[in-house]
């Protein structure tokens, strides 16, 4: 049987050149010029819109808030208290870009143009590899003078869905802090023509990471409440009410009776599901939905706790780690549908 897949490196989306991957019932649009975000991921056979996408959203609207469209990847994600980031051999002061709470928020690699390193389409798998090399030419270098390279490998196949492998390499003489997440914006509803109220989110969680009024960890890990258990038992409706940084430690879960380390979104009316499996480098889940009424929600896998580099907790609790020169870090996740 001939396996259908292709890569189009001249695909235009939002008026800019993108890379379109096609494999079986799926297509995905990756935008190297805007942080190598996945602008769209769609299941054509089952009419499932996985990530937040709107045809009438202009490039200007998208650029104004890249973190809340598609699948943006963040390095140095979420919040650092006062912009401070401490490592074992350095101290860095990032700009406070969340003025209201006095934090640095989300880093900058999602705001940089990435280059396409290679593409391929064979054996039923469409692939694109992008990268961004950070050095003294970047305007952020004065406050974060650590050279690094971050690269993403996107692989699309009908059997596995969309897999993203993230690789971070330290090109500096000093220690490079590691904290990675995707600000995953799941479309609501997931089914074309579906209803938001039918969605349910399942997240296998262990303990709640208590946050203060500035959305920073208090360093207290709390037992799950009855509300928290709604994530664990799959009864949480992820939209139409406010979810504001519900952060938890990640644990093993199940998918159709088999071990599964990740989250699932189910349309109760149709039975259609979106599944997000992640590698074990992702140790936390943070849930947010922009006050719940904007047609999307974010179950964000994170390799480290918010503000991890500055916390007094041990690294094996916070997930904080550092790379020596020449060392690299990898993690992966994949998205697929069940209908």
C-alpha positions as CSV (number, residue, x, y, z in Angstrom):
1,X,0.0,0.0,0.0
2,X,1.3,3.4,-0.9
3,X,1.5,5.7,2.1
4,X,0.4,9.3,1.3
5,X,2.5,12.1,2.6
6,X,4.0,15.4,1.3
7,X,5.9,18.5,2.3
8,X,5.1,21.9,0.7
9,X,7.8,24.5,1.6
10,X,6.1,27.3,-0.3
11,X,2.7,27.2,1.3
12,X,1.2,30.6,2.1
13,X,-0.7,31.1,5.4
14,X,-1.6,34.5,6.8
15,X,0.3,36.0,3.9
16,X,3.7,34.5,4.9
17,X,5.7,31.5,3.6
18,X,5.1,28.4,5.7
19,X,5.7,24.6,5.5
20,X,2.6,22.4,5.0
21,X,3.0,18.8,6.1
22,X,0.4,16.3,4.8
23,X,0.0,12.6,5.8
24,X,-3.1,10.6,5.4
25,X,-6.1,12.3,7.1
26,X,-3.9,15.0,8.7
27,X,-2.3,18.3,7.6
28,X,-0.2,20.7,9.7
29,X,1.1,24.1,8.9
30,X,4.4,25.2,10.5
31,X,5.5,28.8,10.4
32,X,9.3,29.2,10.6
33,X,9.1,33.0,10.3
34,X,6.9,33.3,13.4
35,X,8.8,31.2,16.0
36,X,8.3,27.9,14.2
37,X,4.8,27.7,15.7
38,X,2.3,25.2,14.3
39,X,-0.4,27.6,13.0
40,X,-2.8,24.8,12.2
41,X,-3.3,21.1,12.7
42,X,-6.4,19.5,11.2
43,X,-7.9,16.0,10.8
44,X,-9.7,16.2,7.5
45,X,-11.5,12.8,7.8
46,X,-13.1,13.6,11.1
47,X,-13.4,17.4,10.9
48,X,-11.3,18.0,14.0
49,X,-9.5,21.4,14.5
50,X,-6.9,20.6,17.0
51,X,-5.3,24.0,17.7
52,X,-6.9,27.4,17.9
53,X,-7.2,28.8,14.3
54,X,-9.3,31.3,12.5
55,X,-9.3,32.1,8.9
56,X,-10.2,35.8,9.5
57,X,-7.4,36.3,12.1
58,X,-4.9,38.6,10.4
59,X,-1.1,38.3,10.6
60,X,-1.0,41.5,12.7
61,X,-3.5,40.0,15.2
62,X,-1.5,36.8,15.3
63,X,1.8,38.6,15.8
64,X,0.3,40.7,18.6
65,X,-0.2,37.5,20.7
66,X,1.6,34.6,19.2
67,X,1.3,32.6,22.5
68,X,-2.4,32.2,22.1
69,X,-2.6,30.8,18.6
70,X,-1.7,27.3,17.3
71,X,1.2,25.5,19.0
72,X,3.9,28.0,20.1
73,X,7.0,26.6,21.8
74,X,8.5,28.7,24.6
75,X,12.0,28.6,26.0
76,X,12.2,30.2,29.5
77,X,8.4,29.9,29.7
78,X,6.0,31.3,32.2
79,X,7.1,33.7,35.0
80,X,10.3,34.7,36.6
81,X,10.0,36.9,39.7
82,X,11.0,40.4,38.9
83,X,12.8,39.1,35.8
84,X,15.5,37.5,38.0
85,X,16.9,34.1,36.8
86,X,19.6,32.5,39.0
87,X,21.8,29.7,37.9
88,X,24.7,27.9,39.6
89,X,27.3,30.2,38.0
90,X,25.3,33.3,37.0
91,X,22.5,35.8,37.6
92,X,20.4,37.3,34.8
93,X,17.9,40.1,34.8
94,X,15.2,39.7,32.2
95,X,12.9,42.6,31.3
96,X,9.7,42.8,33.3
97,X,7.1,42.4,30.5
98,X,4.2,41.5,32.8
99,X,4.0,44.9,34.5
100,X,0.8,44.2,36.5
101,X,2.4,41.2,38.4
102,X,6.0,42.3,38.2
103,X,7.4,39.3,36.3
104,X,9.2,38.4,33.1
105,X,6.8,36.2,31.0
106,X,7.5,33.6,28.3
107,X,11.0,34.4,27.0
108,X,11.5,35.4,23.3
109,X,12.2,32.4,21.0
110,X,8.5,32.4,19.8
111,X,9.1,35.9,18.6
112,X,12.1,35.1,16.4
113,X,12.4,33.8,12.8
114,X,13.6,30.3,12.7
115,X,15.4,28.7,9.7
116,X,14.4,25.5,7.9
117,X,17.2,23.0,8.2
118,X,15.7,20.1,6.3
119,X,12.5,18.5,5.0
120,X,11.6,15.0,3.8
121,X,8.6,13.0,2.9
122,X,9.0,9.2,2.7
123,X,7.5,6.0,4.3
124,X,4.3,7.8,5.2
125,X,6.0,10.5,7.2
126,X,6.3,14.2,6.4
127,X,9.1,16.0,8.3
128,X,10.4,19.5,8.7
129,X,13.3,20.6,11.0
130,X,13.6,24.2,12.1
131,X,16.2,26.0,14.3
132,X,17.0,29.3,15.9
133,X,20.5,30.1,17.1
134,X,20.7,32.8,19.8
135,X,23.9,34.9,20.1
136,X,25.2,38.4,20.6
137,X,23.2,39.6,17.5
138,X,19.9,39.3,19.5
139,X,18.6,42.3,21.3
140,X,18.1,40.2,24.5
141,X,21.8,39.3,24.7
142,X,22.6,42.2,27.0
143,X,20.5,40.7,29.7
144,X,20.9,37.0,28.9
145,X,24.5,36.6,27.4
146,X,24.3,32.8,26.9
147,X,24.6,31.4,23.4
148,X,22.3,28.5,22.6
149,X,20.6,26.7,19.7
150,X,17.0,25.5,19.9
151,X,15.6,23.2,17.2
152,X,12.3,21.5,16.5
153,X,11.6,18.4,14.5
154,X,8.0,18.0,13.4
155,X,7.0,14.6,12.0
156,X,3.5,14.0,10.7
157,X,2.1,10.5,9.9
158,X,-1.3,9.0,9.9
159,X,-0.2,6.3,12.4
160,X,1.3,8.6,15.0
161,X,-0.2,12.1,14.3
162,X,2.0,15.1,14.8
163,X,5.2,14.6,16.8
164,X,7.4,17.4,17.9
165,X,10.9,16.9,19.3
166,X,12.5,19.9,20.9
167,X,16.3,20.0,21.3
168,X,18.2,22.7,23.3
169,X,22.0,23.0,23.0
170,X,24.3,25.1,25.1
171,X,26.9,27.0,23.0
172,X,28.0,29.1,25.9
173,X,30.9,28.7,28.4
174,X,28.5,29.2,31.3
175,X,25.6,27.0,32.5
176,X,22.4,27.2,30.5
177,X,19.1,26.9,32.4
178,X,16.6,24.4,31.0
179,X,12.9,25.2,31.0
180,X,10.7,24.4,28.1
181,X,6.9,24.3,27.4
182,X,4.4,24.6,24.7
183,X,1.6,27.1,25.2
184,X,-0.7,24.6,23.6
185,X,-3.9,26.3,22.5
186,X,-6.6,23.6,22.0
187,X,-9.5,24.8,19.9
188,X,-13.0,24.9,21.5
189,X,-14.9,23.1,20.2
190,X,-12.6,20.5,18.7
191,X,-15.3,19.2,16.3
192,X,-16.3,21.4,13.4
193,X,-19.9,22.4,14.3
194,X,-19.5,21.1,17.8
195,X,-20.4,22.8,21.1
196,X,-17.9,24.0,23.7
197,X,-20.1,22.8,26.5
198,X,-19.6,19.2,25.4
199,X,-15.8,19.3,26.0
200,X,-14.1,17.5,28.9
201,X,-10.5,17.5,29.8
202,X,-8.6,14.7,31.4
203,X,-5.2,15.4,33.0
204,X,-3.3,12.8,35.2
205,X,-2.1,14.9,38.1
206,X,-0.4,14.2,41.4
207,X,-0.2,17.3,43.6
208,X,-1.3,21.0,43.2
209,X,1.5,23.5,43.0
210,X,0.2,26.4,45.1
211,X,0.7,29.8,43.5
212,X,0.5,33.2,45.1
213,X,-1.3,36.4,43.9
214,X,1.5,37.0,41.4
215,X,1.1,33.5,39.9
216,X,4.4,32.4,41.4
217,X,4.9,29.2,43.4
218,X,4.7,29.4,47.2
219,X,6.8,26.2,47.2
220,X,3.9,24.3,48.8
221,X,2.7,21.1,47.1
222,X,-0.9,20.5,48.2
223,X,-3.1,17.4,48.1
224,X,-5.8,17.4,45.4
225,X,-9.2,18.9,46.2
226,X,-12.5,17.8,44.8
227,X,-12.2,20.5,42.1
228,X,-8.7,19.2,41.2
229,X,-10.0,15.7,40.9
230,X,-12.2,16.8,38.0
231,X,-9.0,17.0,35.9
232,X,-8.0,13.5,37.1
233,X,-11.3,11.8,36.5
234,X,-12.0,13.5,33.2
235,X,-15.0,15.6,34.2
236,X,-13.4,19.0,33.9
237,X,-15.0,21.3,31.4
238,X,-12.1,23.4,30.1
239,X,-14.0,26.4,28.8
240,X,-17.0,28.7,29.7
241,X,-15.6,29.3,33.2
242,X,-12.3,30.7,34.4
243,X,-9.2,28.5,34.7
244,X,-6.3,30.7,35.7
245,X,-3.0,28.9,36.1
246,X,-4.0,25.6,37.7
247,X,-0.6,24.0,38.1
248,X,0.1,20.3,39.0
249,X,2.8,17.7,39.1
250,X,2.4,15.2,36.2
251,X,1.8,11.5,36.8
252,X,0.9,8.4,34.7
253,X,-2.5,8.1,33.3
254,X,-4.4,5.7,31.0
255,X,-5.9,5.9,27.5
256,X,-8.4,3.1,26.6
257,X,-6.9,0.9,29.4
258,X,-3.3,1.4,28.4
259,X,-0.6,3.5,30.1
260,X,-0.6,7.0,28.8
261,X,1.5,10.0,29.9
262,X,-0.5,12.9,28.7
263,X,-3.8,14.6,28.4
264,X,-7.0,14.0,26.5
265,X,-9.8,16.2,25.3
266,X,-13.2,14.6,24.6
267,X,-16.2,15.9,22.8
268,X,-18.9,14.1,24.9
269,X,-21.5,14.6,22.1
270,X,-19.6,13.0,19.3
271,X,-17.0,10.9,21.1
272,X,-14.2,12.5,19.2
273,X,-10.9,13.0,21.1
274,X,-7.7,14.9,20.9
275,X,-4.8,13.3,22.7
276,X,-1.5,14.9,23.7
277,X,1.2,12.4,24.8
278,X,4.4,13.9,26.2
279,X,7.8,12.6,27.2
280,X,8.7,12.3,30.8
281,X,10.9,15.3,30.7
282,X,7.6,17.2,31.1
283,X,7.0,17.1,34.8
284,X,4.2,19.6,35.2
285,X,0.9,20.6,33.7
286,X,-0.4,24.2,33.8
287,X,-4.0,24.9,32.8
288,X,-5.2,28.3,31.6
289,X,-8.1,29.4,29.4
290,X,-8.0,33.2,29.1
291,X,-11.1,33.6,31.2
292,X,-12.9,30.8,29.4
293,X,-14.9,32.6,26.7
294,X,-12.5,33.0,23.8
295,X,-12.9,29.6,22.1
296,X,-9.7,27.9,23.3
297,X,-7.9,26.6,26.4
298,X,-4.3,25.7,27.2
299,X,-3.2,22.5,28.9
300,X,0.5,23.4,28.9
301,X,3.2,20.7,29.5
302,X,6.2,22.2,31.3
303,X,9.6,20.6,32.0
304,X,10.1,22.8,35.1
305,X,8.0,24.6,37.6
306,X,7.2,28.3,37.3
307,X,10.1,30.4,38.5
308,X,12.0,27.1,39.1
309,X,15.5,28.6,38.9
310,X,14.8,30.9,41.8
311,X,13.1,28.4,44.2
312,X,14.5,26.9,47.3
313,X,13.1,23.5,46.5
314,X,15.4,20.8,45.3
315,X,15.9,20.5,41.5
316,X,14.4,17.0,41.4
317,X,11.2,18.6,42.8
318,X,11.1,21.8,40.6
319,X,12.5,20.2,37.4
320,X,15.2,22.8,37.1
321,X,18.3,21.7,35.4
322,X,21.4,23.2,33.7
323,X,23.5,22.3,30.7
324,X,27.3,22.6,30.5
325,X,28.9,23.9,27.3
326,X,28.3,21.4,24.5
327,X,25.5,19.5,26.4
328,X,22.0,19.2,25.0
329,X,18.5,18.5,26.3
330,X,15.7,16.8,24.4
331,X,12.0,16.3,25.0
332,X,9.1,15.4,22.7
333,X,5.3,15.3,22.5
334,X,2.7,14.2,20.0
335,X,-0.9,15.0,19.1
336,X,-3.3,12.7,17.5
337,X,-7.1,12.2,17.2
338,X,-9.5,9.4,17.9
339,X,-13.0,9.3,16.4
